[in-house]
Amino acid sequence: MSTTLDGRLCGFVFSGANIYDAQMMPRILNEHCTVAVGDTLYGAKVMGRKIYEKYGTAIVAPPWPSQKKKVATETQNNLLNHRAKIECVFDYLKEHLHLVYSFPRSVPGYFVHYVRGLLGYQVMALTKGG
């Protein structure tokens, strides 16, 4: 899932648990996104290069735990501090809109449940911002 700094949804992809999250970046980013901020796993050089060549989007991610030192600008550190906003969106979707839910008993049922939760969140985010 991708969001703006103010928490509005930009894109989301449904994938299986066997799909590596960073592999979905080409599906949730586009040429309108100039900077994407992710967790450590999104900092892979190969995918970062592919995204930059395709969309011109720079990926900002914290260093791997094994990296002792990594140089970062103040702007990069500020962007990484904003990463908590996406976690807040996930928390709101899970805890308040019950995105994690076991009632649907089929794949289409889960899909409808997720889309309903995401649309509800988006309507709420748009009405608060506007």
Secondary structure, 3 states (H helix, E strand, C coil): CEECCCCCEEECCCCCCCCCHHHHHHHHCCCCCCEEECCHHHHCHHHHHHHHHHHCCEEECCCCCCCCCCCCCHHHHHHHHHCHHHHHHHHHHHHCCCCCCCCCCCHHHHHHHHHHHHHHHHHHHHHHHC
